[in-house]
Amino acid sequence: MGRGFLPVVMKPLLMALLFISASLAGCTVSEDSTSGEVEAIFSFEPTKNIRSGEDVEFDGGASLPPGSSLTYKWDFDNDGDYDETGRTATWSYPDSGSYDVTLTVSDSITSDTQTRTINIIDADAEEPNADAGSDAPMSDCEGENVNSGSFYLAYICEMDRSLSSKNILATTTITLDGSDSEAGGTGEYISTWDWDLDLERDEDGDGDYTNDADLTGETVDWKEVKPGEYKIALTVTNGAGLSNTDETTVYVNYVGTWNDFSIAGNTSNSPVDIDFSFPVTQEQDSGNTIRWAKGELVYLKEDSDCTVIPNTNNCRAKLDLYGFNSTDEEAGNTSAIGLDQRQSGDCDSDTDCVIFSLSGSYHFSEGNWKDGEWTMTLRNEKVNDLDIESMTIRLTYK
């Protein structure tokens, strides 16, 4: 073949190879390649009460992107020079004080930094002792004695409610008292009392779920507390910068009673209902778990306005309670309780008593009817109007 043939065939081929090679430039793939935004994130342990001379373990493993080959550089004394390298590092401070720690991470193209302040206290300082306190009334809503303990217990008592409102919406105020906390050491003092009212959330992002300052002060009023069971914590910090935490539980029970009213009769072949709604909390993770929700019904055995039909029992009253969850699923009722079995509780010879119990571990569990807004329904399937002496709903968390 002559020399003139080569440019005709090979030149286009060489140009194509050059184009492909150029398009792949800078796109070499390896196991260490990174993807996503670079972000420096680090933690340290211990997180509080760090004493001078004590080793502190730092870890930048949460930095982003995960699984990539990042470089880590640590500045422990805020002097602009790197003191250590590597994903983890150990450092100690000879003197007490506040120090800014900076981590710089890089993927060789992009870098990012995070700076956090670490507080170092004197090696000989004494810790305070937090005491979140406790409180309970002498008696419950009916005047019965109440057992106290290392917890807070309160009752919301609405003992003569109007039928114009059949929703349970009441709240109460809990006074939290940390005055029995001790500062630690002669001449020491407590500088802050921080009350954390939700141990499921870490609002300040420091990794400690017990020290968020939802309320501050030696004695505080926690307002608008609904019926429930609440895990809370008090963290006290003394003048030396040392802190201590004490956890406790707050229980709020509810009793509401509607007195002396009537329910219409079933005159159109359809039962007559009166609905009472109430909130229920059954959260295993937070520990806010109800024990019982109970309906207690007391009504006259015979309708005072009833016209007796001979040889019948038409004036014998029968009322029942039904429970419905937040999606209107029926969880049970009292209709199977016979007339001769309705004498428990506060009944006398002229009244029937019906008690309908809903269990926290069963009815309100995630596997059954769940918690939320429930309804207790008073139902009359008799033709006559019937008189009710009292209807009581109890929400018991302790």
C-alpha positions as CSV (number, residue, x, y, z in Angstrom):
1,M,0.0,0.0,0.0
2,G,1.2,3.5,-0.8
3,R,1.9,6.2,1.8
4,G,-1.1,8.2,0.7
5,F,-3.5,5.4,2.1
6,L,-2.6,5.9,5.8
7,P,-4.2,9.4,6.2
8,V,-7.4,8.2,4.6
9,V,-8.0,5.2,7.0
10,M,-6.0,5.9,10.2
11,K,-6.5,9.6,10.7
12,P,-10.2,9.3,11.5
13,L,-9.4,6.4,13.9
14,L,-6.7,8.4,15.7
15,M,-9.1,11.3,16.1
16,A,-11.8,9.1,17.6
17,L,-9.3,7.5,20.1
18,L,-8.1,11.0,21.1
19,F,-11.7,12.2,21.7
20,I,-12.5,9.2,23.9
21,S,-9.3,9.6,25.9
22,A,-10.0,13.3,26.5
23,S,-13.6,12.6,27.6
24,L,-12.3,10.2,30.3
25,A,-9.7,12.6,31.6
26,G,-10.2,13.2,35.4
27,C,-12.8,10.4,35.7
28,T,-10.6,7.6,37.0
29,V,-12.7,5.5,39.4
30,S,-11.2,4.0,42.6
31,E,-12.4,2.5,45.8
32,D,-11.3,5.6,47.6
33,S,-13.3,8.1,45.5
34,T,-15.7,10.4,47.4
35,S,-19.2,11.5,46.6
36,G,-21.4,14.1,48.3
37,E,-20.7,17.2,50.4
38,V,-17.8,17.1,52.8
39,E,-18.8,17.9,56.4
40,A,-16.7,17.8,59.6
41,I,-18.5,16.2,62.5
42,F,-16.9,15.0,65.7
43,S,-17.8,13.8,69.2
44,F,-15.8,13.4,72.4
45,E,-15.9,11.3,75.6
46,P,-16.4,12.1,78.4
47,T,-18.8,14.8,77.5
48,K,-19.0,16.6,80.9
49,N,-17.1,16.9,84.2
50,I,-13.8,16.6,82.4
51,R,-10.9,17.2,84.8
52,S,-7.5,18.7,84.1
53,G,-5.0,16.0,83.2
54,E,-7.8,13.6,82.2
55,D,-7.6,11.9,78.7
56,V,-10.4,12.9,76.3
57,E,-11.2,10.7,73.4
58,F,-12.1,12.5,70.2
59,D,-13.8,10.8,67.2
60,G,-14.4,12.3,63.8
61,G,-16.0,9.1,62.3
62,A,-19.4,10.8,61.8
63,S,-17.9,13.2,59.2
64,L,-19.4,13.1,55.7
65,P,-19.5,11.6,53.2
66,P,-19.5,8.2,55.0
67,G,-17.2,5.5,53.8
68,S,-14.9,7.9,52.0
69,S,-11.1,8.4,52.4
70,L,-11.0,11.7,54.3
71,T,-8.0,13.2,56.1
72,Y,-8.5,14.4,59.7
73,K,-6.5,17.2,61.3
74,W,-7.1,18.3,64.9
75,D,-6.4,21.6,66.6
76,F,-7.0,21.2,70.4
77,D,-5.9,24.6,71.7
78,N,-7.1,27.0,69.0
79,D,-3.6,28.2,68.1
80,G,-4.1,27.5,64.4
81,D,-1.6,24.6,64.3
82,Y,-2.6,21.0,63.9
83,D,-1.8,18.9,67.0
84,E,-2.9,15.5,65.8
85,T,-4.1,13.7,62.7
86,G,-6.3,10.7,62.1
87,R,-10.0,9.8,62.6
88,T,-9.6,9.4,66.4
89,A,-7.3,11.2,68.7
90,T,-6.6,11.5,72.5
91,W,-5.8,14.8,74.2
92,S,-5.6,16.1,77.8
93,Y,-5.4,19.6,79.2
94,P,-3.1,20.4,82.1
95,D,-5.2,23.4,83.3
96,S,-8.9,24.1,83.8
97,G,-10.7,26.5,81.5
98,S,-12.7,26.5,78.2
99,Y,-11.0,25.4,75.0
100,D,-12.1,25.5,71.4
101,V,-11.4,22.2,69.5
102,T,-11.4,22.3,65.7
103,L,-11.5,19.3,63.4
104,T,-10.7,19.9,59.7
105,V,-11.6,17.1,57.2
106,S,-10.7,17.0,53.5
107,D,-11.2,14.7,50.5
108,S,-8.2,16.3,48.8
109,I,-10.5,18.6,46.8
110,T,-12.9,20.1,49.4
111,S,-12.4,20.7,53.1
112,D,-14.6,21.6,56.0
113,T,-14.2,22.4,59.7
114,Q,-16.2,22.0,62.9
115,T,-15.3,23.8,66.2
116,R,-16.7,22.8,69.6
117,T,-16.0,24.2,73.0
118,I,-14.8,21.8,75.7
119,N,-14.9,22.8,79.4
120,I,-12.1,21.5,81.7
121,I,-12.5,21.8,85.5
122,D,-9.9,21.5,88.2
123,A,-8.8,18.0,89.1
124,D,-9.7,18.5,92.8
125,A,-13.1,20.0,92.3
126,E,-16.1,18.1,94.0
127,E,-19.2,17.1,92.1
128,P,-22.6,18.5,93.1
129,N,-25.5,16.1,93.8
130,A,-28.8,16.7,91.9
131,D,-32.1,16.0,93.6
132,A,-35.1,16.4,91.4
133,G,-37.5,16.2,94.4
134,S,-40.8,14.5,94.8
135,D,-44.4,15.4,95.7
136,A,-47.8,13.8,96.2
137,P,-51.1,15.0,97.6
138,M,-52.5,13.6,100.9
139,S,-55.6,12.2,99.1
140,D,-57.0,11.5,95.7
141,C,-60.1,13.0,94.1
142,E,-62.4,11.1,96.4
143,G,-60.5,11.8,99.6
144,E,-58.8,8.4,99.7
145,N,-55.2,8.2,101.0
146,V,-52.4,8.3,98.5
147,N,-49.0,6.7,98.8
148,S,-46.0,8.9,98.2
149,G,-42.5,8.0,96.9
150,S,-39.6,9.2,94.9
151,F,-41.8,10.6,92.2
152,Y,-44.3,13.4,91.5
153,L,-48.0,12.5,91.6
154,A,-50.9,14.9,90.7
155,Y,-54.6,14.5,90.2
156,I,-56.8,16.5,87.9
157,C,-60.3,16.4,89.6
158,E,-63.4,17.5,87.8
159,M,-66.1,16.1,90.0
160,D,-69.2,17.9,88.8
161,R,-68.9,18.4,85.1
162,S,-71.6,19.8,82.8
163,L,-73.0,17.7,80.1
164,S,-72.5,20.6,77.7
165,S,-68.8,19.5,77.6
166,K,-68.0,15.8,77.3
167,N,-64.4,16.1,76.2
168,I,-61.5,15.7,78.6
169,L,-59.1,18.6,77.9
170,A,-58.0,19.6,81.4
171,T,-54.4,20.2,82.3
172,T,-52.6,21.0,85.5
173,T,-49.4,22.8,86.8
174,I,-46.7,20.7,88.5
175,T,-44.3,22.5,90.8
176,L,-40.8,20.9,90.4
177,D,-38.5,21.5,93.4
178,G,-34.7,20.9,93.2
179,S,-33.9,22.7,96.4
180,D,-32.5,19.5,98.1
181,S,-29.7,19.4,95.6
182,E,-26.2,19.8,97.1
183,A,-23.4,22.0,95.6
184,G,-20.5,19.7,96.6
185,G,-17.5,20.9,98.5
186,T,-17.2,23.5,101.3
187,G,-18.0,27.0,100.0
188,E,-19.3,25.7,96.7
189,Y,-22.6,26.8,95.2
190,I,-25.0,25.7,92.5
191,S,-25.0,28.1,89.5
192,T,-27.7,26.5,87.3
193,W,-30.7,24.2,87.7
194,D,-31.8,22.8,84.2
195,W,-35.0,20.8,83.9
196,D,-35.3,18.4,80.9
197,L,-39.0,17.5,80.4
198,D,-38.5,15.1,77.4
199,L,-35.8,12.5,77.7
200,E,-36.5,11.2,74.2
201,R,-35.1,14.4,72.5
202,D,-31.6,15.8,72.5
203,E,-32.5,19.4,71.7
204,D,-29.0,20.9,72.2
205,G,-27.3,18.1,70.1
206,D,-24.6,17.3,72.7
207,G,-25.4,13.6,72.8
208,D,-26.9,13.8,76.3
209,Y,-30.7,13.3,76.3
210,T,-31.1,14.4,80.0
211,N,-29.7,17.9,80.1
212,D,-31.8,20.1,77.8
213,A,-32.9,23.2,79.6
214,D,-36.7,23.2,79.0
215,L,-37.1,25.0,82.3
216,T,-34.5,26.7,84.5
217,G,-34.5,27.5,88.2
218,E,-34.3,25.8,91.6
219,T,-38.1,25.6,91.9
220,V,-40.2,25.9,88.7
221,D,-43.8,25.6,87.6
222,W,-44.4,23.2,84.7
223,K,-47.6,24.4,83.2
224,E,-50.4,22.8,81.1
225,V,-49.4,19.2,81.8
226,K,-51.9,16.7,80.5
227,P,-52.8,13.4,82.1
228,G,-49.8,11.1,81.6
229,E,-46.5,9.6,82.8
230,Y,-43.5,11.7,82.2
231,K,-39.8,10.9,82.6
232,I,-37.9,14.1,83.4
233,A,-34.4,15.0,84.7
234,L,-32.7,17.8,86.7
235,T,-29.1,18.7,85.9
236,V,-27.4,21.0,88.4
237,T,-24.0,22.7,87.7
238,N,-21.9,24.2,90.5
239,G,-19.4,27.1,90.4
240,A,-16.5,24.8,89.6
241,G,-18.3,23.8,86.3
242,L,-19.1,20.2,87.5
243,S,-22.6,18.9,86.9
244,N,-24.8,16.0,88.1
245,T,-28.2,14.7,86.9
246,D,-31.1,13.1,88.7
247,E,-34.0,11.5,86.8
248,T,-37.5,11.1,88.2
249,T,-41.1,10.5,87.0
250,V,-44.2,12.7,87.0
251,Y,-47.6,11.0,87.1
252,V,-50.8,12.9,86.3
253,N,-54.1,11.0,86.9
254,Y,-57.5,12.3,85.9
255,V,-61.0,11.8,87.4
256,G,-64.1,13.4,85.8
257,T,-67.7,12.9,86.8
258,W,-71.0,14.0,85.2
259,N,-73.9,13.9,87.7
260,D,-77.7,13.7,87.5
261,F,-78.6,13.7,83.8
262,S,-80.8,11.6,81.6
263,I,-80.6,9.8,78.2
264,A,-83.4,9.7,75.7
265,G,-85.1,6.5,74.8
266,N,-84.9,4.3,71.7
267,T,-88.1,5.4,70.0
268,S,-87.0,5.0,66.3
269,N,-85.5,1.5,66.4
270,S,-82.1,2.9,66.9
271,P,-80.1,3.1,70.1
272,V,-79.4,6.5,71.7
273,D,-75.7,7.3,72.4
274,I,-73.9,9.9,74.5
275,D,-70.2,10.1,73.7
276,F,-67.4,11.1,76.1
277,S,-64.0,11.6,74.6
278,F,-60.6,11.3,76.4
279,P,-56.9,11.2,75.4
280,V,-54.8,8.1,76.0
281,T,-51.0,7.8,75.8
282,Q,-49.3,4.5,75.6
283,E,-45.7,5.2,74.3
284,Q,-43.3,2.5,75.4
285,D,-40.2,4.3,74.1
286,S,-40.8,7.4,76.2
287,G,-42.3,5.5,79.1
288,N,-45.5,7.5,79.0
289,T,-47.9,4.5,79.6
290,I,-51.4,4.5,80.9
291,R,-52.4,1.7,83.3
292,W,-56.2,2.0,83.1
293,A,-59.0,4.0,81.5
294,K,-62.2,3.2,83.3
295,G,-65.9,4.2,82.8
296,E,-68.1,3.9,85.9
297,L,-71.8,4.3,85.4
298,V,-74.5,4.5,88.1
299,Y,-78.2,4.6,87.0
300,L,-81.6,4.0,88.5
301,K,-82.9,0.4,88.0
302,E,-86.4,1.6,87.1
303,D,-87.5,4.6,85.0
304,S,-89.6,6.8,87.2
305,D,-91.7,8.0,84.2
306,C,-92.3,4.5,82.8
307,T,-95.9,3.2,82.3
308,V,-95.9,-0.4,83.6
309,I,-97.2,-3.0,81.1
310,P,-98.6,-5.9,83.1
311,N,-96.7,-9.2,83.1
312,T,-93.6,-7.5,81.5
313,N,-90.4,-6.1,82.8
314,N,-90.6,-3.1,80.5
315,C,-89.6,-0.5,83.1
316,R,-86.3,-2.3,84.1
317,A,-83.5,-0.1,83.0
318,K,-80.4,-1.3,81.2
319,L,-77.6,1.0,80.1
320,D,-74.2,0.0,78.7
321,L,-70.8,1.5,78.0
322,Y,-68.8,1.0,74.8
323,G,-65.2,1.8,74.0
324,F,-64.0,3.1,70.6
325,N,-60.5,3.9,69.5
326,S,-59.3,6.9,67.4
327,T,-60.4,5.2,64.2
328,D,-63.9,4.3,65.6
329,E,-63.0,0.6,66.1
330,E,-65.0,-1.0,68.9
331,A,-62.7,-2.4,71.6
332,G,-65.4,-3.8,73.9
333,N,-68.6,-3.1,75.8
334,T,-70.6,-4.1,78.9
335,S,-73.7,-5.5,77.2
336,A,-73.0,-9.1,78.3
337,I,-73.1,-8.2,82.0
338,G,-76.4,-9.5,83.3
339,L,-78.9,-7.4,85.3
340,D,-78.2,-9.4,88.4
341,Q,-74.4,-8.7,88.1
342,R,-74.6,-4.9,88.2
343,Q,-74.4,-4.3,92.0
344,S,-70.6,-3.6,92.5
345,G,-69.1,-0.3,93.4
346,D,-71.3,2.4,94.9
347,C,-74.7,0.8,94.1
348,D,-77.6,0.7,96.5
349,S,-80.9,-1.2,96.2
350,D,-82.3,1.3,93.7
351,T,-79.3,1.6,91.3
352,D,-77.2,-0.5,88.9
353,C,-73.5,0.0,88.6
354,V,-71.5,-0.8,85.4
355,I,-67.7,-0.6,85.3
356,F,-65.9,-0.8,82.0
357,S,-62.1,-1.1,82.2
358,L,-59.7,-0.6,79.3
359,S,-56.2,-1.8,80.0
360,G,-53.1,0.1,78.9
361,S,-51.0,-3.0,78.3
362,Y,-53.8,-4.6,76.2
363,H,-56.4,-2.3,74.7
364,F,-54.0,0.7,74.0
365,S,-51.0,-1.4,72.9
366,E,-49.6,-1.0,69.4
367,G,-50.7,-4.5,68.5
368,N,-54.3,-3.9,69.4
369,W,-56.4,-0.7,69.3
370,K,-53.5,1.8,70.0
371,D,-53.6,5.0,71.9
372,G,-54.8,8.5,70.8
373,E,-58.3,10.1,71.2
374,W,-60.7,7.5,72.5
375,T,-64.5,7.6,73.0
376,M,-66.5,6.1,75.9
377,T,-70.1,5.8,74.7
378,L,-73.1,5.6,77.0
379,R,-75.8,3.6,75.1
380,N,-79.6,3.2,75.7
381,E,-81.4,0.6,73.7
382,K,-84.6,0.7,75.8
383,V,-87.6,2.7,74.7
384,N,-87.9,4.8,77.9
385,D,-85.8,7.8,78.8
386,L,-83.5,6.7,81.6
387,D,-82.0,8.6,84.6
388,I,-78.3,8.5,85.3
389,E,-77.0,9.2,88.8
390,S,-73.4,9.6,87.7
391,M,-70.9,8.8,84.9
392,T,-67.2,8.8,85.8
393,I,-64.1,8.5,83.6
394,R,-60.8,7.7,85.3
395,L,-57.4,7.9,83.5
396,T,-54.8,6.2,85.8
397,Y,-51.1,6.4,85.1
398,K,-49.9,5.7,88.6
